[in-house]
Amino acid sequence: MCGIYDQRGCSIAPHTVYVIRCTGSLWKSPTCLFVLLGFVSALISGVFGFGTALVFLSLGSYLLPVKETIAFATVLFIASTVTKTVVFGKYIDWKLVGIMSVVSVPFAYLGAELLYDLPADLLKRCLGGSILFYLFIERFRWLKGIRPGMMGIVLGSAAYGFVSGLLGSGNIVKALLFREMKISKESFVGAMAATSVLANVAKINSYYGTGLLDTDRVWLLVGLVFSAMSAVFVGRMFLRKITVSQFESGLQLVLFVSAAGLLL
């Protein structure tokens, strides 16, 4: 008799076969893969404070066109940053967040304005090389005991805003600044998120206005928001369990991979 059987040799009902085939097709669909990718990338950010763009944008562009990937990535970013801001709110230095937010805005605008006049590719490679050099000298602890004061915070905020406007993301600059401030791992993750909320809101409004954000894909939007929020809570569990030394090692790895990505 023809039919489909399980491992025990028992016949599988036709409607069960249909459900299995549909479920298999669903997990192979670009939407589900996109949401799964969103969860993994948001989880990295939930543990180490940043890295979502590194994973999501580089791999997501293989599933959807690049411009759509950037637009949907912003939905993931804003859900992730808002959730992390709430979850880690009690650890955040709100004075620092306020200074960085105010100082970075005009420089982000300047960077965006110079986008077509400056060699962005060359600047990306220079930034990547500078970060690798930083990791090299930090490896030998040549920066031990040096912490940025108020002037360093202002200059770092300006650099973050400029790079963000010019290259689309300046989180790697912000991560270097916060790392040298020697704040706790919870404060680091919270501050990284809180200082990105306004920028992501501005970008998502822009993408919606230009039609890049396709609201017809409502299930993709819902899936990305849910994956980002759940990843933050899973990331918090990991963050509680890892030591400061393990956090630093993971942060160095994310910085290294991000710098290498800028050089390629």
N, C-alpha and C positions, 0 to 999 in steps of 0.2 A: 504494500500500500504506500502510495506517495504521501509525503508530508514532511513536517519539520519536527525533530525530536530533540529532547534535552539530553544531558550526559547520562541520565539513568535509562534512556531509551523510551521515555514516555512522550506521547504526542503532545505538541503544544497547540493550543487553540488558535485559530486564525486571527481573532481580535487581539490576542496576546502578542502574536508575531507582529501585527501592525503597530502596536504600542512600542515594542522593542525597536522596530525599524525607525519609527518617528523620533524616539528618544535619541537614538544614535545619530540621526540626521541633525537633530536639534543641537547636540553638543559639537557637531562639526560646523555649524553655521557661523558666519562671521560675527553675528550679534553676540552669541554666547562666548566665543573666543575673545571678543573685544571686552566683554564684561569681566571674564576671567583674568585677562591681561590687566584690566583696571584694578582688580583686587590685589594681584601680586605686586604691581608697581606702587599702589597706595600703601601696602603693607611695609614695603621697604622704607617709605617715607614715614610711616607711623612709628617705626623703630628708630630710625636715624635722622629724622627731621626733613630730609629731602631725598631726591632720587626718582620721584615719580615720572618726571619728564624724560629722564635718561632712558627708562625702560619703555614707557608707554608710547612716546613719540617715535622712537627708533623702530619698535616692532609693530606698532599699530598701523603704520603707513603701509604695511604689507597686506592689511585687511581692508582698509578704506583709503580713498585718495588723501594725499597729504594735508590739504586744506581742511577737509572734513575731520581728519584725525586731530588736528590742532584745535578745532572748534569743540569737538566732543571731549578732548583732553581737558579743556578749561572747565567743563562741567564737573569732571572728576576732581580737578584741582580745588574748585571752590567748595565742593562737598567735603573734601578731605581737610582743607585748611579751616573751615568753619567748625567742623567736628573736633579737630585737634585743639582749636582755640578754646572751645568750651571744656573739653576733657582735661586739658592741662592749664586751664585758666589761673588756678591758684598758684602756679609756679612761675607765671609770666611777669617779667619786669615791664609794667605798662608804660613807665616813663621812657624806657629804651625804645619800646614799640612806637610810641608817639613821636619821638625824635626821628627815628628812621623813616617813618611814614611821611612826615612833613618834608624832610630834607630830600628824600629820594624822588618825590613826584616831579619837581621841575627838571631834574637831571634825567629822569626817564623820558620826559617830553623832549629834551635836547637830544638824547640818543636816538629817539624815533625820528626826529627831524633830520638827523645826519645820516640816517640809514642808507640813503641813495648816494651820498657824497663820499662816505668813507669806505675803505676796503674791508667789509665785514669779515670775509674769510681770513684775511691777514690778522685782524684783531682777535678772531677766535683762536687762531694758532698761538698768538702772543699770550693770550690769557691762559690757554692750556699749558704752555711752556712755563709761565710764571707760577702756576699752581704746582706743577711738578717740581720746580726749583724750591718752592716753599716746603713741600713735603720732604725734599732732600735735606734741607738745612734743619728742618724740625726733627728729622730722624736722629740727627746728632745733637739735638737739644741746644742748638746755638741761640734759640729764642727764649730759653728758659728764664723766667722771671720778668719778661717783658709783657705788659698788658696795655691795651689801648685805653687812653684816657678819653675825656670828652671830645678833644680835637680828633682823635683817632676814630671815634664813633661817628662824628659828623663826616669826616672824609670817607670812611667806609660806607656810610649811607649814600653819599653822593656817587661813589663808584658803583654801588649796587644798582642805583637807579639808572645810571648811564648805561651800564652793561645790559640791564634788563630791557631798556628801550631800544638799544642797538641790536642785540642778539636774541631778544625774545624771552630770555630768562637770566636773572642775575643771582639766583639762589646760591650758586657756588661761591660767589664773592661774599654773600651774607654768611654762609657757613664758616668761611675762614675767619671772619670778624668775631662771630659768636664763640668759635672754638678758642680763640686767643683770649677771650674774656673769662675763660675757665668757669663757666656757669654749670649748673647741674644738668644731667642728661634730660630730665623732664623740662627744665627751663629752656634748654636748647631746642627741643622739639616744639614746645609751645610758642617760643618767640619766632622760630622759623615760619610757623603757620600764621600767627597773628599779623606779622608784617607783610603777608602776601594776600590777605583777604580783599583789601580795597582794589588792588591791581587786578585780581581775578574777576571781581565784579565789573570793573570797567571794561575788561576784555570781552566778557560774555555778553554785555550789552552791545558792544560793537559788532561781534560776530552775529548776533541775532538780527541786528539792523541791516547787515549786508547779506543776509540770507545763507550764511555758511552753516548756521545751526539749524538743521532740519528737524523741526518739531513734529514732523510726521512719524519719525522714529521714536515714538514716545516710550516704547518698551526698552530701547537702548538707553535713553536718558534715565529712566527709572532704575535700570540695572546698574548703571555707572554710579548713580547716587548711593544706592544701597551697598554696592561693593566697596565704595570709598568709606562710608560710615562704618561698616562692619570691619573693614581692614584696620581702622584706627583703634577699635577696641581690642582686636586680636594683637595689634602691634603694642598696645599698652601692656598687655600681659607679658609679652616677650621682653619689653623694656624693663619691667619690674624684676624679671628673673636674671637678666644679664648684669655683669659687674661693670664698673666704670671702665676698667681696662678693656673688656670685651667691646663696650660701646665705642671707645676710642679707636680700637682696631677696625671695627666695622665702618666707622666714619672715615678713617683713612682710606679704606678700600673704595668706598663710594666716591670720595674725592679723586682718587687715582683714576678710577674708571671714567669719571666725568671729564677729567683733564685729558685723558687719552682720546675720549670721544671728540673733544674740541680740536685736537690735533689732526684727526683723520679727515 
